[in-house]
Amino acid sequence: MKAKHAKTLKAIYTRPTPAGINWRKVEGLIIELKGSIEEREGSRVLVRLAGERRVIHKPHPRPTLSLAQAESIRKWFEHLGIKP
């Protein structure tokens, strides 16, 4: 895994959850983990990773995840066995 993706994964697992995790970096991490992202209607995206699917709302108007979004992604990664 590239250092920039490892840094994003580490940020997702940091507690307390940091504010300001960039959505584009999370997208890059998902692609690096052999996942895919498909744009849906509105701000929704379909994320496929490790045989599972999740619909995630892209953050807007800011390009950063909310704390709840970051925690949700962390819990999903924990469920999938993805760790820093």
Secondary structure as GFF3:
##gff-version 3
##sequence-region A 1 84
A	DSSP	alpha_helix	3	13	.	.	.	ID=ss1
A	DSSP	alpha_helix	23	32	.	.	.	ID=ss2
A	DSSP	beta_strand	36	39	.	.	.	ID=ss3
A	DSSP	beta_strand	44	49	.	.	.	ID=ss4
A	DSSP	beta_strand	52	57	.	.	.	ID=ss5
A	DSSP	alpha_helix	67	80	.	.	.	ID=ss6
###
